[in-house]
Amino acid sequence: MGVGRFDSLLLLSFGGPEEPDDVLPFLRQVTRGREVPDERLAVVADQYALFGGTSPINDLNRQLLAALEHELTVRGHDLPTFWGNRNWHPFVSDTVAALQTEGYRSTVCLVTSAFSSYSGCRQYHEDLDRARASVPDAPEIERVRVFWNHPNFLGSAAELLVEAREHAGLSDSTPVLHSAHSLPVSMAATSDYQRQLDEAAAIVNDLAEMTGPSEVVFQSRSGSPSVPWLSPDIDSRLKQLAAEGVTEVLVHPLGFVADHMEVIFDLDIQAATTARDSGLKMVRTPTVGTHPRFVSMLVDLVEEAAGLREDRPALGTSGPRPDCCSRDCCPAPGRGDV
């Protein structure tokens, strides 16, 4: 039973509301400590109302967990799987308590975030540390390495980009906007987030044999307008491209691994509306989701962390990330910077 020294697997994600009454409590949880008034949260809540007051993220995580269980079984592994969230049920603290109660002692953790930043990497470490501290005799929990440049993450993304382009009848010279979540500039400065995105976007374009222009754009910014965030914003860039005479564009949500709320609202509604109003044909590619190569990669990383694989594949010039991030990796920005 187990994979190497691991006797259990934890899928750790962001979480999201599953019914209308969950939405405001969820948003308060996400923004806790930032003193965001309910009036501002209500604006975001209206976005969830467009989708029945639910987020797709929890169902997407259930689908990913089922795909992981299947891949583990195919490989002959008997590894019990668990799921926990940072911001909504099942909370990671409850999941760690369940692991302890059921007698598990060594857990491997997969995080649904591909790139390095405080919010996408370090904060998950802090969540795990708090959860373990709240549970007496909690199991050891070890994350797999950050996988932004793994061949099967980037390869899955490239395959989906090609499929979307061909399905839409677009040429390989169509401009590609690789979209990712914006961050406060102060947070981005404490990590390799932007450099990783730039390199990953270039690799995906090469793998997909795209010959046209390609760039990274940002979406989903929040917080005070006076705080600088990474740019260009996708909506502004779409308008600029239209003004330059571009008529077709591919939008690839490189910075996300699932079609959750920030993808389906910010891209499929907001960006799509901007493109249409600007006279642009915009085609949005899927995220990697449960793509077989992506699921296989996640199990490869479990085996790698367990010491069952010696290969540590990575594309580009940066090399594979270490299994354990250093204590000064991706530190939090100053409190007034977000």
N, C-alpha and C positions, 0 to 999 in steps of 0.2 A: 504494500500500500504506500502511495506517495510517489514523489519524484525526487530522487536523491535524498537530501536531508529534509526536504519539505513534506509535511503531512497534510497541507491544505493550501488553497489558493484564495486570495482576496482580490476582487475586482473593485477598484476604488474610483469613484466618479464624482461629478459635481452635484447631481440631483436636480429634481424639478417637481413642480406641483402636479398632482394627478386629478384634481377636481377644483372647481372654482373657489371653494372656501379655503383652499390651500394657498392661493396665489399671494395674497398680502402677507401672511405669516412667512411664506418662503422668501419673499423679497426682503422682509425685515431681517431674516436670518442671513441672507447674502450680504446685506449692508450693515450688519451689526457693528457697533463701534464707530460708525461714520456719521451718525446723527442726521440721516437722510429723512426728511419729513414725509409723512404718508401722502401728502399732496403730489410729491414727485414720484413716489412709488406707484401711485394710481395711474400715472401716464404709462408706465411699463405694464401695469396690470391690464390696461386696455389692449395691449398687444396679445396677451394670453387669451383675452376674451374672444379674439378673432378665431381662436382654435379651440373653443369650447371650454376655456379656463384650464387647459391642461398643457403640459409640455411633453413632447415625444421622447424625451431623453431616458426616462425610466424604462419604457418599453424597448427602446433601442439597447439599453444595457441588458435587459433580460434576453434579447435576441443574441447579443454578443456572448453572454454567459453560456447560453445553450450551444452556440457554435464552438466555444472553447471546450465545453464538456465533450462534445462529439469528437473534436480533434484529439483531445487527450485519450479518449477511449480507443480511437483508431490507432494511436501509437502504443497502446498497451499500458497506459498509465491509469491508475486508480487514485485520483486526487480529488477529494471533496472540494467543492467550490462554494464561495460565499461572496456577497456583494454588499458594499457599504458606500454611503455618500457623504460628502462634506456638508451639504446644505439642506438635505431633506431625507425623509425616511426611505430606506433604512439608513439611519445615521451610522457613521463608521464606529462610533463608540459602542452602539448597541451590537454591531457585528463583531467587534473585538470581544465583547462580553460573551456572545454566543460561542465564539471560538474557544474561549477559556472554559466555559461551562461544558462544552462537548469534549474537552480534553485534548485539544490540538495545541502543539507546542512550538511548531516552526512553520510559519506561513510565508509564502511568496506572494508579492503584491504587484498587480498590474494596474497602472494608472492610465485613465483615458485622456492622456495629454502627451503629445509627441515632442514638444519643443521646451527649451529651458527658459524659465523666467521665474520670478518670485511666485506669481499666482499660478503658473502652470507646473511648477516643480517644488520649490522650497516649501510653499504653503501646504502641500500634501504631506511632506515630511512632518511639518508641525502638527497637522491634523492627526497623523498616526501617533506621534509622540504624546499628544494630549489624550488620545483615546486609550493608549496603553497605560498611561499614568492613572487613568480613572478606573482601571480594572485590576484588582489585586492578582498577582501571579499571571499577568497577561502573557500570551505567547510572543516569541520573537517574530518580528515581521520585517522582511527584507524586500525592498523594491527591486524590480529588474531595471536595467539601464535605460536612460532616455533614448528613444529610438528614431529621432527625426531623420537620420541619414542611413537607416537600415535599408538595404536593397529591396526588401519586400514591402516596406512601407512606401517608398518612393516608386517602386515598380507597380504596386497596386494603383497608386494615384495616377501614374502615367497611362496605364491600361484604361482606366475610367475616363481620362481626358480624351484619349483616342476614340473610345466608343461614343462619347458624347459628340465629339466633332463629326465623326462619320455619320451618326444617326441624324444630325442636323444638316448634313450636306455641306459643311463648311470646309474650306481649304486648310492645308497645313500652314499657310501663311497668316491665318487669322490671329490677331493679337490676343494674348492671354493675360488676364489679370488674376494673379494668385492672391487670394484674400486670406487675411488672418485677423485675429482679434487685436485691436489697437491696445496699447498700454500707455500709461503716463511715461513721458520721456525719462523721468527720474527712475522709474522702475526698469525700463528697457536698458538704461545705462549700467545697471548692476548685473547684467547677464549677457549671453551671446544670442539672445532671441532674434534680433534683427539680422545678424550675420547668418545665423542658421537658416532663417527663412529665405534670404537671398540665395544662398548656396543650394538649398533644396529646390527652389523654384527653377533655377538654371538646370539642375540635374533632371527634374521631371520633364522640362521642355525638351531636353536632349533625348531622353528615353522615349518620349512620345513623337520624336522626329518632327517637332514643330519648328518652322523656319521663320516665323514672323516675330514681332516684338513681344517681349515678356517682361513683366514687372510685378513686384509685390505691392499690394494696396491693403488698406486697413479698414476695419468696420467695428461697429458695436461699442464705440467710445461712450463713456458716461462720466458723471462727476461734474465738478465745477468747470464752466467754460474758460475760466482764467488759467487753468492748469494745462500746460502743453502736452499733447498726446502725439503718438506716432502718426505720420501722414505719408502719402496722400490718402485721404478718405475716398472710399470706392465711389460714392455718388459724385463727388467733385471730379474724379478722374473720368468717369463715364461721360460727364458733360463736356470735359475738355476734349476727349477723343472724338465725340460727335462734332464739336466745333472744328476739329482738324480734318473732318471729312471721312472719318472711319464709319463704316456702316454695320459691321458685325464684330462681335467680341465674345470670347469664351471667358467665363468667370469660374475659377477653380478654387474652392475653399480649402486650400492647402493646410491652413492652420487648425483645422478641425478634423476629428475622426468620425463624427456622426452627424446626421442631419437633424440637429436639435433646434431649439427655438431661435438661436442667433443666426442659424443658417436659413431656416425657412421664413423668418420674418425679415431679417436685415437684407438678405439676398433675394429670396423669391418674391417678396412683396416690395420692400423699399427700393432696392437696387433695380429690380425689374421694372418698377414704375418709372424710375429715373431714366432708364435706358429707353423705354417705350416713348416717354415724353420727349426724349432727345433724338428720336428717329433711329435708334440703334437696335439691331437684332442682338439680343443677349441670350446666350446659352449657358446655363449653369450645370457644371459637372457634379456627379454625386461625390460624397465623402467615402472614405474607405470602408466604413461600417462593418459589415461581416464578409467583405471580399475574402475569398479563400486564401489568397496569398498573405493578406493582413492577419487573419486568424492563425495561419500556420506560423507566421513570424512571431506572434505573441507566445505561442507554445515553444518555439525555438528559444526565445528569451528566458522562459521558465527553465528549460533544460540547461541553458547556458549558465544561469544563476546557480543552478543545482550542481554545476561542475560536470555535467554529462556531455557537454560540447566544448571543444577547444576553439572552434572558429568563432570569431567576433566580427562578422562582416559589416562593412560600412562603405558608403560611396562618398566621393569628394575628397577634400584635403584635410578634413578635421579629425578623421579617425573615430573609432567607437568611444562613446562616453564611458567613464568608469562605472563599475557596479554601484559603488557607494559614493555619493557626491561629497565633496569636502564641506566642512562646517561653514566656510565662508562663501559657498556657492549660492548665487542668486539671492543676496540678502534683500530684505524688505526696504522699500524707500522710506524717507522720512514721513511722519504721520501727516504733515500738511501738504504732501506732494500728490495725493490722490483724491 
